[in-house]
Amino acid sequence: MKGSTFRRRQALTGLAFAAPFLIGFSIFIAYPIAASAYYSFTDFNLFQAPEWVGFDNYTELAGDNVFWTALVNTLILTVTGVPLSIILGIAGAHLLNFPVRGQPLYRALVYLPTIVPIVVGGYLWRWLLNAQYGFINYFLSLFGISGPGWLVEPEWTKPAIVMMSLWTVGGTMIIYLAALKDVPHELYEAAELDGAGAISRFRHITWPTISPVTLFQVIVNLIAWLQIFTQPYLLSQTRLNAASGGPGNSMLTYAMYLFQNAFSFLKMGYASAMAWILFLITLAITLVVLVGSRKWVHDDSR
């Protein structure tokens, strides 16, 4: 009897310590998820009670041309941005790993853009990418190159978004830099004695060692690019709290169109359906990456 009472007190004590997290999780995470799942099957505009419509929101999305435009734009940005983020992250980490004078300063400068508020960075890039007086086109003109209209020509808006997003790749570089520190130096020395070149050392030593970090970076970047919102929103902004999606909706991403439906058109049910579709797309792509990673991720436990 005393033993059961003691165990009950232990359980209650544990629940008491976990209660703040459990309450916060229930209110701010579990309930919104459940509510959005319900609203995705309703016609809801925030000012009237939700009306059950079944799968009408999902069938309407299938015939929504703007929805498909936003989805294609997002996938193009993701397919472009994720590999570039990984490649630049690895290359930059190697450069930052060289023992040169001022190494800590270079590392700080590379990481600095990641701590700049994204809104400040967005308006900075709007100035840099301006076709008339932007610094990028001015710099190109020094070499006799006529710069494009980054924010007004549909074929150049996505490169503009990618450039702005890669400005903060310093965070990825720092993570890779930490991963490079874990590569056993004696393996490099043994490879050099065997006559292995730089490419061979990277392929057979560096890459297997940092492959788990690469898997993490791929998944994190995939999720971030599939949900990209702030960069295209700021670059295409026409007035305060409004974004046009750029010329020909070339900068309209999935998250932007979801935002427009929820808070501009007040179609909360429609936006909730979009959110769940994005969740399923992200989940499917992540599972594909995880399954495929078995072929290229080096795991010492296997």
Backbone as CSV, one residue per row, in Angstrom:
resi,resn,N_x,N_y,N_z,CA_x,CA_y,CA_z,C_x,C_y,C_z
1,MET,0.843,-1.209,0.000,0.000,0.000,0.000,0.869,1.246,0.000
2,LYS,1.915,1.210,0.852,2.801,2.374,0.910,3.544,2.559,-0.407
3,GLY,3.903,1.407,-1.041,4.622,1.483,-2.310,3.774,2.120,-3.395
4,SER,2.490,1.749,-3.467,1.614,2.314,-4.488,1.365,3.797,-4.237
5,THR,1.263,4.187,-2.993,1.084,5.600,-2.670,2.316,6.412,-3.089
6,PHE,3.498,5.836,-2.825,4.734,6.518,-3.199,4.823,6.683,-4.710
7,ARG,4.463,5.623,-5.461,4.513,5.701,-6.917,3.505,6.707,-7.450
8,ARG,2.338,6.761,-6.792,1.326,7.736,-7.221,1.819,9.152,-7.003
9,ARG,2.491,9.368,-5.851,3.031,10.696,-5.576,4.125,11.061,-6.582
10,GLN,4.946,10.065,-6.957,5.977,10.319,-7.960,5.350,10.703,-9.306
11,ALA,4.289,9.970,-9.671,3.621,10.263,-10.944,3.007,11.656,-10.934
12,LEU,2.376,12.009,-9.821,1.761,13.340,-9.723,2.826,14.435,-9.734
13,THR,3.961,14.175,-9.074,5.048,15.150,-9.083,5.594,15.344,-10.499
14,GLY,5.759,14.220,-11.219,6.229,14.312,-12.602,5.252,15.068,-13.477
15,LEU,3.957,14.798,-13.320,2.947,15.516,-14.095,2.934,17.003,-13.753
16,ALA,3.168,17.318,-12.495,3.189,18.726,-12.093,4.333,19.472,-12.776
17,PHE,5.500,18.837,-12.855,6.630,19.470,-13.532,6.391,19.559,-15.046
18,ALA,5.712,18.556,-15.602,5.458,18.541,-17.048,4.244,19.376,-17.434
19,ALA,3.444,19.779,-16.446,2.187,20.478,-16.735,2.359,21.739,-17.575
20,PRO,3.350,22.626,-17.287,3.486,23.824,-18.139,3.674,23.490,-19.614
21,PHE,4.517,22.483,-19.903,4.720,22.089,-21.302,3.452,21.479,-21.875
22,LEU,2.817,20.568,-21.128,1.620,19.891,-21.629,0.499,20.881,-21.903
23,ILE,0.324,21.854,-21.007,-0.727,22.862,-21.209,-0.390,23.730,-22.414
24,GLY,0.873,24.185,-22.489,1.273,25.009,-23.620,1.160,24.266,-24.938
25,PHE,1.579,22.993,-24.944,1.482,22.187,-26.162,0.021,22.021,-26.576
26,SER,-0.842,21.760,-25.616,-2.260,21.544,-25.933,-2.906,22.800,-26.492
27,ILE,-2.591,23.958,-25.907,-3.253,25.196,-26.308,-2.672,25.762,-27.606
28,PHE,-1.343,25.760,-27.714,-0.702,26.467,-28.816,-0.286,25.574,-29.989
29,ILE,-0.319,24.253,-29.811,0.090,23.372,-30.900,-1.013,22.362,-31.239
30,ALA,-1.397,21.530,-30.275,-2.358,20.465,-30.556,-3.714,21.015,-30.984
31,TYR,-4.227,21.999,-30.235,-5.546,22.553,-30.591,-5.544,23.247,-31.946
32,PRO,-4.552,24.114,-32.258,-4.542,24.720,-33.600,-4.452,23.692,-34.726
33,ILE,-3.688,22.616,-34.519,-3.595,21.585,-35.553,-4.948,20.928,-35.771
34,ALA,-5.589,20.555,-34.683,-6.901,19.923,-34.794,-7.926,20.883,-35.392
35,ALA,-7.870,22.160,-34.990,-8.819,23.149,-35.508,-8.631,23.360,-37.000
36,SER,-7.378,23.445,-37.457,-7.131,23.655,-38.881,-7.606,22.457,-39.699
37,ALA,-7.446,21.243,-39.133,-7.939,20.056,-39.834,-9.457,20.125,-39.988
38,TYR,-10.152,20.564,-38.956,-11.615,20.707,-39.038,-12.006,21.825,-40.004
39,TYR,-11.348,22.984,-39.890,-11.700,24.123,-40.741,-11.449,23.831,-42.215
40,SER,-10.519,22.920,-42.517,-10.233,22.620,-43.922,-11.423,21.967,-44.620
41,PHE,-12.383,21.481,-43.830,-13.594,20.887,-44.402,-14.792,21.811,-44.247
42,THR,-14.539,23.086,-43.985,-15.630,24.037,-43.761,-15.447,25.296,-44.598
43,ASP,-16.524,26.058,-44.689,-16.475,27.412,-45.255,-16.462,28.361,-44.061
44,PHE,-15.309,28.967,-43.818,-15.107,29.749,-42.595,-14.388,31.040,-42.942
45,ASN,-14.934,32.177,-42.491,-14.335,33.479,-42.814,-14.033,34.324,-41.585
46,LEU,-13.971,33.730,-40.411,-13.653,34.380,-39.139,-14.822,35.144,-38.534
47,PHE,-15.780,35.579,-39.345,-16.879,36.403,-38.833,-18.193,35.628,-38.739
48,GLN,-18.221,34.440,-39.306,-19.405,33.602,-39.238,-19.003,32.207,-38.785
49,ALA,-19.938,31.507,-38.235,-19.662,30.142,-37.782,-19.270,29.279,-38.982
50,PRO,-18.305,28.389,-38.808,-17.894,27.533,-39.930,-19.035,26.643,-40.407
51,GLU,-19.141,26.516,-41.716,-20.188,25.687,-42.325,-19.527,24.487,-43.003
52,TRP,-19.962,23.294,-42.643,-19.352,22.081,-43.162,-19.605,21.961,-44.667
53,VAL,-18.525,21.773,-45.427,-18.647,21.625,-46.884,-17.940,20.375,-47.389
54,GLY,-17.432,19.555,-46.480,-16.767,18.322,-46.890,-15.457,18.588,-47.624
55,PHE,-15.286,17.939,-48.761,-14.040,18.056,-49.521,-14.096,19.162,-50.578
56,ASP,-15.055,20.081,-50.454,-15.204,21.129,-51.477,-13.958,21.999,-51.595
57,ASN,-13.319,22.319,-50.455,-12.111,23.152,-50.507,-10.989,22.453,-51.286
58,TYR,-10.862,21.158,-51.086,-9.805,20.405,-51.763,-10.100,20.266,-53.262
59,THR,-11.357,20.025,-53.615,-11.700,19.917,-55.034,-11.583,21.274,-55.726
60,GLU,-11.892,22.351,-54.995,-11.733,23.689,-55.571,-10.260,24.012,-55.807
61,LEU,-9.396,23.576,-54.901,-7.961,23.795,-55.074,-7.443,23.109,-56.330
62,ALA,-7.986,21.927,-56.625,-7.521,21.188,-57.798,-7.766,21.962,-59.088
63,GLY,-8.785,22.813,-59.102,-9.083,23.601,-60.293,-8.645,25.049,-60.196
64,ASP,-7.881,25.392,-59.165,-7.424,26.766,-58.952,-6.076,26.965,-59.646
65,ASN,-6.063,27.725,-60.733,-4.828,27.938,-61.492,-3.786,28.692,-60.683
66,VAL,-4.228,29.621,-59.840,-3.278,30.378,-59.021,-2.611,29.449,-58.005
67,PHE,-3.373,28.510,-57.471,-2.812,27.524,-56.549,-1.681,26.752,-57.211
68,TRP,-1.895,26.288,-58.430,-0.871,25.518,-59.138,0.329,26.392,-59.483
69,THR,0.070,27.654,-59.821,1.182,28.568,-60.084,2.044,28.743,-58.844
70,ALA,1.406,28.945,-57.694,2.140,29.123,-56.439,2.919,27.851,-56.081
71,LEU,2.307,26.685,-56.300,2.969,25.421,-55.980,4.186,25.203,-56.881
72,VAL,4.038,25.465,-58.175,5.156,25.287,-59.109,6.287,26.260,-58.770
73,ASN,5.923,27.519,-58.484,6.949,28.501,-58.093,7.730,28.025,-56.876
74,THR,7.015,27.497,-55.895,7.669,27.028,-54.670,8.577,25.843,-54.936
75,LEU,8.127,24.910,-55.774,8.946,23.741,-56.081,10.200,24.136,-56.864
76,ILE,10.066,25.106,-57.771,11.226,25.584,-58.521,12.244,26.207,-57.573
77,LEU,11.778,27.034,-56.660,12.672,27.656,-55.691,13.330,26.603,-54.800
78,THR,12.565,25.583,-54.416,13.100,24.535,-53.542,14.168,23.714,-54.259
79,VAL,13.871,23.307,-55.491,14.818,22.498,-56.255,16.101,23.279,-56.530
80,THR,15.971,24.602,-56.655,17.150,25.439,-56.899,17.870,25.781,-55.602
81,GLY,17.117,26.172,-54.597,17.710,26.697,-53.374,18.364,25.675,-52.483
82,VAL,17.775,24.492,-52.352,18.331,23.486,-51.444,19.722,23.026,-51.886
83,PRO,19.908,22.604,-53.159,21.275,22.205,-53.558,22.289,23.335,-53.430
84,LEU,21.893,24.563,-53.803,22.816,25.690,-53.686,23.186,25.950,-52.232
85,SER,22.219,25.828,-51.338,22.506,26.028,-49.912,23.508,25.004,-49.406
86,ILE,23.341,23.744,-49.823,24.249,22.686,-49.370,25.642,22.891,-49.965
87,ILE,25.695,23.168,-51.268,26.992,23.328,-51.936,27.752,24.522,-51.368
88,LEU,27.065,25.659,-51.244,27.724,26.847,-50.699,28.098,26.645,-49.233
89,GLY,27.262,25.921,-48.494,27.563,25.667,-47.092,28.837,24.842,-46.929
90,ILE,28.961,23.787,-47.732,30.161,22.938,-47.642,31.394,23.693,-48.125
91,ALA,31.268,24.377,-49.274,32.413,25.114,-49.820,32.860,26.213,-48.867
92,GLY,31.897,26.956,-48.321,32.241,28.034,-47.395,32.868,27.513,-46.110
93,ALA,32.375,26.365,-45.632,32.947,25.785,-44.409,34.404,25.394,-44.619
94,HIS,34.717,24.871,-45.793,36.113,24.525,-46.084,37.001,25.777,-46.107
95,LEU,36.481,26.850,-46.706,37.267,28.089,-46.738,37.479,28.642,-45.329
96,LEU,36.439,28.577,-44.513,36.545,29.088,-43.148,37.400,28.193,-42.265
97,ASN,37.670,26.991,-42.733,38.460,26.045,-41.942,39.960,26.204,-42.189
98,PHE,40.332,27.000,-43.211,41.750,27.209,-43.473,42.381,28.030,-42.350
99,PRO,43.555,27.623,-41.868,44.226,28.368,-40.781,44.922,29.619,-41.325
100,VAL,44.158,30.693,-41.442,44.717,31.956,-41.935,44.541,33.027,-40.861
101,ARG,45.293,34.089,-40.982,45.188,35.195,-40.035,43.807,35.847,-40.168
102,GLY,43.212,36.178,-39.056,41.891,36.807,-39.059,40.755,35.830,-39.241
103,GLN,41.019,34.542,-39.020,39.999,33.517,-39.219,38.722,33.770,-38.407
104,PRO,38.800,34.110,-37.118,37.569,34.383,-36.357,36.747,35.536,-36.939
105,LEU,37.431,36.560,-37.462,36.720,37.690,-38.052,35.951,37.252,-39.287
106,TYR,36.583,36.446,-40.141,35.905,35.974,-41.346,34.679,35.139,-40.997
107,ARG,34.820,34.309,-39.992,33.680,33.494,-39.578,32.540,34.363,-39.063
108,ALA,32.883,35.397,-38.305,31.849,36.298,-37.780,31.161,37.052,-38.908
109,LEU,31.931,37.504,-39.903,31.357,38.242,-41.027,30.416,37.364,-41.851
110,VAL,30.791,36.103,-42.015,29.945,35.188,-42.785,28.631,34.922,-42.046
111,TYR,28.704,34.823,-40.739,27.498,34.524,-39.955,26.638,35.758,-39.710
112,LEU,27.215,36.944,-39.844,26.522,38.184,-39.510,25.167,38.349,-40.195
113,PRO,25.026,38.055,-41.506,23.713,38.248,-42.146,22.583,37.449,-41.518
114,THR,22.911,36.324,-40.855,21.850,35.499,-40.269,21.203,36.160,-39.057
115,ILE,21.879,37.129,-38.443,21.308,37.790,-37.273,20.701,39.148,-37.640
116,VAL,20.793,39.545,-38.908,20.134,40.770,-39.362,18.644,40.487,-39.487
117,PRO,17.778,41.316,-38.919,16.332,41.082,-39.057,15.947,40.924,-40.521
118,ILE,15.129,39.928,-40.811,14.843,39.590,-42.192,14.106,40.714,-42.932
119,VAL,13.324,41.503,-42.197,12.633,42.621,-42.843,13.642,43.682,-43.280
120,VAL,14.617,43.950,-42.407,15.683,44.890,-42.765,16.440,44.372,-43.981
121,GLY,16.780,43.083,-43.959,17.467,42.488,-45.095,16.633,42.536,-46.359
122,GLY,15.320,42.359,-46.226,14.445,42.390,-47.387,14.447,43.739,-48.084
123,TYR,14.337,44.802,-47.308,14.331,46.134,-47.925,15.722,46.522,-48.436
124,LEU,16.753,45.983,-47.794,18.105,46.193,-48.317,18.228,45.556,-49.692
125,TRP,17.725,44.338,-49.852,17.811,43.667,-51.143,16.899,44.300,-52.185
126,ARG,15.806,44.886,-51.766,14.970,45.630,-52.731,15.767,46.772,-53.349
127,TRP,16.597,47.417,-52.531,17.443,48.492,-53.055,18.559,47.927,-53.929
128,LEU,19.199,46.858,-53.470,20.288,46.271,-54.244,19.821,45.784,-55.613
129,LEU,18.599,45.257,-55.684,18.086,44.661,-56.914,17.305,45.636,-57.785
130,ASN,17.203,46.893,-57.363,16.471,47.865,-58.170,17.129,48.014,-59.537
131,ALA,16.313,47.967,-60.591,16.859,47.986,-61.959,17.484,49.318,-62.314
132,GLN,17.001,50.428,-61.714,17.496,51.758,-62.091,18.718,52.177,-61.274
133,TYR,18.641,52.036,-59.957,19.720,52.560,-59.120,20.285,51.517,-58.152
134,GLY,19.979,50.259,-58.367,20.485,49.206,-57.488,21.967,48.960,-57.682
135,PHE,22.637,48.572,-56.600,24.090,48.377,-56.638,24.487,47.203,-57.529
136,ILE,23.673,46.138,-57.556,24.035,44.958,-58.346,24.118,45.302,-59.824
137,ASN,23.121,46.010,-60.346,23.163,46.405,-61.757,24.267,47.421,-62.014
138,TYR,24.532,48.289,-61.035,25.640,49.230,-61.186,26.966,48.482,-61.271
139,PHE,27.128,47.468,-60.420,28.357,46.675,-60.441,28.505,45.954,-61.781
140,LEU,27.409,45.412,-62.304,27.472,44.735,-63.599,27.820,45.705,-64.721
141,SER,27.332,46.939,-64.585,27.613,47.933,-65.633,29.093,48.277,-65.715
142,LEU,29.841,48.106,-64.630,31.280,48.359,-64.649,32.002,47.405,-65.600
143,PHE,31.376,46.260,-65.888,31.950,45.281,-66.805,31.229,45.281,-68.151
144,GLY,30.428,46.342,-68.369,29.721,46.464,-69.633,28.509,45.578,-69.762
145,ILE,28.011,45.087,-68.636,26.840,44.209,-68.644,25.603,45.010,-68.247
146,SER,24.579,44.930,-69.065,23.322,45.602,-68.748,22.500,44.694,-67.843
147,GLY,22.366,45.094,-66.593,21.663,44.259,-65.623,20.186,44.131,-65.926
148,PRO,19.590,43.003,-65.572,18.163,42.790,-65.829,17.278,43.520,-64.829
149,GLY,16.007,43.519,-65.094,15.038,44.042,-64.132,14.668,42.934,-63.169
150,TRP,15.450,42.816,-62.118,15.315,41.686,-61.212,13.900,41.519,-60.672
151,LEU,13.256,42.619,-60.345,11.955,42.543,-59.675,10.778,42.863,-60.591
152,VAL,11.055,43.111,-61.859,9.973,43.476,-62.789,9.896,42.538,-63.985
153,GLU,10.905,41.714,-64.189,10.890,40.759,-65.292,10.660,39.364,-64.720
154,PRO,9.583,38.676,-65.147,9.224,37.385,-64.533,10.345,36.360,-64.530
155,GLU,11.187,36.358,-65.570,12.237,35.345,-65.640,13.388,35.601,-64.673
156,TRP,13.422,36.801,-64.063,14.519,37.129,-63.149,14.077,37.234,-61.688
157,THR,12.799,37.120,-61.426,12.329,37.284,-60.050,12.761,36.116,-59.153
158,LYS,12.734,34.894,-59.683,13.142,33.739,-58.862,14.633,33.776,-58.543
159,PRO,15.522,34.088,-59.521,16.933,34.264,-59.133,17.126,35.328,-58.062
160,ALA,16.303,36.384,-58.091,16.402,37.427,-57.069,16.053,36.860,-55.693
161,ILE,14.998,36.053,-55.623,14.599,35.451,-54.349,15.686,34.502,-53.841
162,VAL,16.254,33.719,-54.754,17.304,32.768,-54.362,18.523,33.508,-53.828
163,MET,18.918,34.588,-54.505,20.078,35.357,-54.042,19.844,35.921,-52.654
164,MET,18.665,36.485,-52.442,18.364,37.055,-51.136,18.359,35.972,-50.057
165,SER,17.820,34.797,-50.375,17.745,33.717,-49.394,19.123,33.159,-49.071
166,LEU,19.985,33.054,-50.089,21.322,32.504,-49.869,22.227,33.477,-49.128
167,TRP,21.784,34.710,-48.974,22.560,35.688,-48.217,22.789,35.223,-46.779
168,THR,21.881,34.403,-46.274,21.983,33.925,-44.886,22.496,32.494,-44.817
169,VAL,23.217,32.045,-45.842,23.738,30.684,-45.845,24.867,30.511,-44.832
170,GLY,25.296,31.599,-44.200,26.350,31.512,-43.196,26.015,30.577,-42.056
171,GLY,24.745,30.470,-41.700,24.351,29.538,-40.643,24.651,28.099,-41.028
172,THR,24.365,27.759,-42.287,24.684,26.419,-42.782,26.189,26.190,-42.795
173,MET,26.951,27.223,-43.175,28.412,27.104,-43.191,28.965,26.801,-41.803
174,ILE,28.436,27.487,-40.796,28.938,27.286,-39.432,28.658,25.869,-38.951
175,ILE,27.493,25.326,-39.293,27.177,23.948,-38.904,28.121,22.974,-39.590
176,TYR,28.376,23.199,-40.870,29.323,22.340,-41.584,30.736,22.513,-41.044
177,LEU,31.072,23.717,-40.631,32.398,23.953,-40.055,32.587,23.116,-38.795
178,ALA,31.543,23.064,-37.980,31.607,22.217,-36.771,31.732,20.748,-37.150
179,ALA,31.052,20.347,-38.239,31.143,18.945,-38.679,32.544,18.622,-39.175
180,LEU,33.187,19.573,-39.855,34.545,19.343,-40.357,35.534,19.147,-39.214
181,LYS,35.269,19.772,-38.084,36.167,19.628,-36.938,36.145,18.203,-36.375
182,ASP,35.072,17.458,-36.684,34.959,16.096,-36.182,35.603,15.064,-37.108
183,VAL,36.071,15.515,-38.277,36.728,14.575,-39.188,38.123,14.257,-38.639
184,PRO,38.445,13.003,-38.363,39.772,12.652,-37.814,40.901,13.101,-38.742
185,HIS,41.797,13.909,-38.218,42.884,14.441,-39.035,43.850,13.341,-39.487
186,GLU,43.965,12.283,-38.690,44.883,11.208,-39.066,44.443,10.495,-40.343
187,LEU,43.137,10.538,-40.637,42.665,9.939,-41.887,43.181,10.724,-43.093
188,TYR,43.187,12.061,-42.959,43.743,12.887,-44.032,45.233,12.599,-44.215
189,GLU,45.942,12.458,-43.115,47.386,12.201,-43.201,47.664,10.854,-43.870
190,ALA,46.880,9.848,-43.517,47.055,8.530,-44.135,46.737,8.582,-45.623
191,ALA,45.689,9.329,-45.988,45.314,9.439,-47.394,46.399,10.162,-48.197
192,GLU,46.983,11.204,-47.607,48.053,11.935,-48.291,49.266,11.035,-48.516
193,LEU,49.575,10.193,-47.537,50.695,9.261,-47.698,50.431,8.256,-48.816
194,ASP,49.161,7.941,-49.025,48.796,7.009,-50.098,48.670,7.707,-51.447
195,GLY,48.908,9.034,-51.447,48.858,9.775,-52.702,47.477,10.253,-53.105
196,ALA,46.520,10.271,-52.191,45.159,10.724,-52.512,45.134,12.236,-52.688
197,GLY,44.438,12.703,-53.724,44.307,14.132,-53.976,43.181,14.734,-53.165
198,ALA,42.951,16.034,-53.364,41.932,16.746,-52.596,40.542,16.187,-52.865
199,ILE,40.245,15.926,-54.140,38.916,15.404,-54.480,38.715,14.017,-53.884
200,SER,39.735,13.194,-53.966,39.632,11.842,-53.420,39.469,11.877,-51.901
201,ARG,40.198,12.786,-51.242,40.067,12.894,-49.781,38.659,13.348,-49.394
202,PHE,38.115,14.286,-50.156,36.749,14.736,-49.851,35.747,13.603,-50.065
203,ARG,35.913,12.878,-51.158,34.951,11.826,-51.501,34.970,10.673,-50.512
204,HIS,36.158,10.261,-50.083,36.268,9.046,-49.276,36.411,9.305,-47.775
205,ILE,36.714,10.550,-47.394,36.882,10.845,-45.961,35.882,11.893,-45.489
206,THR,35.954,13.077,-46.114,35.120,14.179,-45.632,33.638,13.891,-45.817
207,TRP,33.260,13.507,-47.037,31.829,13.324,-47.317,31.182,12.248,-46.441
208,PRO,31.762,11.052,-46.300,31.124,10.061,-45.407,30.977,10.565,-43.979
209,THR,31.955,11.341,-43.508,31.910,11.803,-42.120,30.832,12.859,-41.909
210,ILE,30.670,13.752,-42.866,29.691,14.835,-42.698,28.338,14.495,-43.311
211,SER,28.173,13.284,-43.841,26.902,12.933,-44.491,25.705,12.976,-43.539
212,PRO,25.818,12.584,-42.255,24.654,12.746,-41.365,24.258,14.213,-41.191
213,VAL,25.258,15.098,-41.116,24.958,16.531,-41.021,24.295,17.012,-42.305
214,THR,24.747,16.469,-43.441,24.148,16.846,-44.718,22.688,16.422,-44.777
215,LEU,22.386,15.239,-44.284,20.984,14.788,-44.247,20.137,15.750,-43.426
216,PHE,20.652,16.157,-42.271,19.945,17.124,-41.438,19.737,18.437,-42.189
217,GLN,20.784,18.912,-42.861,20.691,20.176,-43.586,19.715,20.081,-44.748
218,VAL,19.706,18.957,-45.442,18.786,18.784,-46.567,17.338,18.870,-46.088
219,ILE,17.028,18.173,-45.003,15.648,18.167,-44.502,15.247,19.540,-43.996
220,VAL,16.129,20.178,-43.227,15.819,21.510,-42.703,15.630,22.508,-43.834
221,ASN,16.510,22.469,-44.833,16.392,23.395,-45.954,15.162,23.100,-46.802
222,LEU,14.833,21.828,-46.975,13.615,21.472,-47.712,12.383,22.082,-47.062
223,ILE,12.276,21.918,-45.762,11.119,22.460,-45.044,11.088,23.981,-45.150
224,ALA,12.256,24.616,-45.002,12.321,26.076,-45.066,11.941,26.599,-46.452
225,TRP,12.450,25.966,-47.505,12.158,26.446,-48.860,10.716,26.160,-49.263
226,LEU,10.159,25.046,-48.826,8.756,24.760,-49.140,7.823,25.737,-48.436
227,GLN,8.274,26.313,-47.333,7.456,27.274,-46.595,7.902,28.717,-46.820
228,ILE,8.743,28.963,-47.801,9.307,30.289,-47.989,8.200,31.327,-48.176
229,PHE,8.309,32.397,-47.412,7.264,33.426,-47.426,7.848,34.838,-47.378
230,THR,8.684,35.097,-46.389,9.086,36.473,-46.112,9.857,37.097,-47.267
231,GLN,10.825,36.372,-47.839,11.655,36.941,-48.898,10.821,37.361,-50.108
232,PRO,10.017,36.464,-50.711,9.205,36.912,-51.852,8.150,37.929,-51.462
233,TYR,7.642,37.835,-50.240,6.633,38.798,-49.795,7.211,40.214,-49.772
234,LEU,8.414,40.349,-49.218,9.034,41.672,-49.132,9.451,42.185,-50.509
235,LEU,9.971,41.312,-51.349,10.434,41.743,-52.667,9.277,42.135,-53.586
236,SER,8.109,41.536,-53.374,6.966,41.838,-54.235,5.983,42.797,-53.596
237,GLN,6.310,43.303,-52.431,5.394,44.165,-51.682,5.110,45.444,-52.448
238,THR,3.830,45.757,-52.585,3.409,46.974,-53.288,3.050,48.096,-52.331
239,ARG,2.537,47.749,-51.177,2.247,48.729,-50.130,2.269,47.992,-48.810
240,LEU,2.116,48.717,-47.707,2.199,48.095,-46.392,1.170,46.979,-46.260
241,ASN,1.656,45.817,-45.823,0.818,44.643,-45.591,0.149,44.129,-46.863
242,ALA,0.755,44.381,-48.019,0.189,43.868,-49.269,1.306,43.425,-50.191
243,ALA,1.107,42.309,-50.851,2.088,41.798,-51.803,1.343,41.312,-53.038
244,SER,1.839,41.653,-54.198,1.151,41.325,-55.435,1.524,39.959,-55.980
245,GLY,2.622,39.405,-55.521,3.094,38.161,-56.103,4.051,38.390,-57.246
246,GLY,4.385,39.637,-57.496,5.346,39.953,-58.546,4.716,39.936,-59.926
247,PRO,5.505,40.269,-60.952,4.978,40.285,-62.325,4.523,38.904,-62.767
248,GLY,3.274,38.804,-63.188,2.746,37.513,-63.619,2.711,36.465,-62.528
249,ASN,2.621,36.904,-61.280,2.634,35.995,-60.122,3.901,35.127,-60.084
250,SER,4.983,35.617,-60.662,6.219,34.838,-60.711,6.886,34.724,-59.348
251,MET,6.524,35.584,-58.390,7.078,35.493,-57.036,6.065,34.977,-56.027
252,LEU,4.904,34.562,-56.504,3.870,34.071,-55.603,4.205,32.654,-55.162
253,THR,4.545,32.481,-53.896,4.858,31.159,-53.368,3.628,30.567,-52.682
254,TYR,3.731,29.315,-52.324,2.616,28.609,-51.693,2.204,29.299,-50.397
255,ALA,3.188,29.624,-49.570,2.868,30.259,-48.288,2.249,31.633,-48.484
256,MET,2.677,32.365,-49.521,2.091,33.679,-49.793,0.631,33.545,-50.199
257,TYR,0.340,32.574,-51.056,-1.053,32.391,-51.501,-1.918,31.910,-50.349
258,LEU,-1.353,31.081,-49.480,-2.083,30.664,-48.279,-2.397,31.881,-47.405
259,PHE,-1.405,32.748,-47.232,-1.586,33.960,-46.441,-2.666,34.857,-47.052
260,GLN,-2.641,35.012,-48.374,-3.640,35.848,-49.036,-5.046,35.306,-48.816
261,ASN,-5.205,33.991,-48.950,-6.530,33.403,-48.759,-7.016,33.549,-47.329
262,ALA,-6.104,33.410,-46.374,-6.497,33.457,-44.974,-6.802,34.871,-44.504
263,PHE,-5.926,35.847,-44.843,-6.011,37.159,-44.223,-6.390,38.291,-45.176
264,SER,-6.335,38.056,-46.479,-6.795,39.067,-47.436,-8.192,38.736,-47.933
265,PHE,-8.405,37.453,-48.308,-9.711,37.032,-48.804,-10.590,36.453,-47.706
266,LEU,-10.024,36.255,-46.509,-10.737,35.713,-45.347,-11.364,34.351,-45.638
267,LYS,-10.671,33.552,-46.433,-11.127,32.189,-46.733,-10.309,31.230,-45.864
268,MET,-10.626,31.202,-44.578,-9.839,30.433,-43.631,-9.946,28.927,-43.883
269,GLY,-11.111,28.461,-44.277,-11.257,27.043,-44.587,-10.406,26.644,-45.778
270,TYR,-10.421,27.482,-46.794,-9.623,27.248,-48.000,-8.136,27.252,-47.652
271,ALA,-7.726,28.221,-46.829,-6.322,28.313,-46.420,-5.921,27.114,-45.567
272,SER,-6.812,26.640,-44.712,-6.511,25.462,-43.890,-6.301,24.231,-44.763
273,ALA,-7.102,24.093,-45.815,-6.914,22.974,-46.744,-5.548,23.079,-47.419
274,MET,-5.157,24.296,-47.792,-3.840,24.505,-48.388,-2.738,24.104,-47.408
275,ALA,-2.921,24.452,-46.140,-1.907,24.132,-45.133,-1.725,22.623,-45.003
276,TRP,-2.814,21.869,-45.039,-2.701,20.419,-44.905,-2.109,19.784,-46.152
277,ILE,-2.393,20.344,-47.305,-1.763,19.836,-48.529,-0.263,20.072,-48.478
278,LEU,0.152,21.257,-48.019,1.578,21.539,-47.889,2.228,20.590,-46.882
279,PHE,1.527,20.301,-45.802,2.052,19.354,-44.812,2.275,17.982,-45.428
280,LEU,1.308,17.510,-46.213,1.430,16.192,-46.837,2.549,16.172,-47.875
281,ILE,2.693,17.269,-48.632,3.779,17.351,-49.615,5.124,17.312,-48.905
282,THR,5.246,18.114,-47.846,6.504,18.159,-47.089,6.811,16.806,-46.465
283,LEU,5.803,16.158,-45.912,5.988,14.843,-45.301,6.437,13.822,-46.339
284,ALA,5.801,13.837,-47.511,6.145,12.877,-48.559,7.583,13.064,-49.037
285,ILE,7.983,14.314,-49.279,9.341,14.580,-49.752,10.364,14.210,-48.679
286,THR,10.055,14.524,-47.435,10.970,14.187,-46.339,11.150,12.680,-46.209
287,LEU,10.068,11.926,-46.343,10.165,10.462,-46.265,10.997,9.910,-47.417
288,VAL,10.823,10.481,-48.605,11.623,10.045,-49.756,13.110,10.292,-49.488
289,VAL,13.421,11.464,-48.930,14.818,11.789,-48.613,15.366,10.830,-47.562
290,LEU,14.579,10.551,-46.537,15.037,9.660,-45.465,15.277,8.244,-45.987
291,VAL,14.378,7.772,-46.837,14.562,6.425,-47.399,15.780,6.404,-48.318
292,GLY,15.915,7.421,-49.160,17.050,7.469,-50.076,18.377,7.685,-49.370
293,SER,18.342,8.259,-48.175,19.584,8.561,-47.460,20.317,7.297,-47.021
294,ARG,19.636,6.168,-47.008,20.293,4.933,-46.605,21.436,4.565,-47.553
295,LYS,21.377,5.092,-48.771,22.394,4.764,-49.767,23.609,5.684,-49.697
296,TRP,23.454,6.856,-49.062,24.588,7.788,-49.081,24.990,8.335,-47.716
297,VAL,24.212,8.073,-46.693,24.578,8.528,-45.350,25.402,7.456,-44.655
298,HIS,26.579,7.824,-44.200,27.462,6.886,-43.514,27.087,6.823,-42.041
299,ASP,26.753,5.643,-41.571,26.336,5.437,-40.181,27.218,4.375,-39.549
300,ASP,27.979,4.765,-38.546,28.901,3.822,-37.899,28.176,2.708,-37.163
301,SER,26.895,2.942,-36.829,26.160,1.929,-36.066,25.680,0.779,-36.934
302,ARG,25.770,0.968,-38.279,25.281,-0.095,-39.166,26.442,-0.928,-39.669
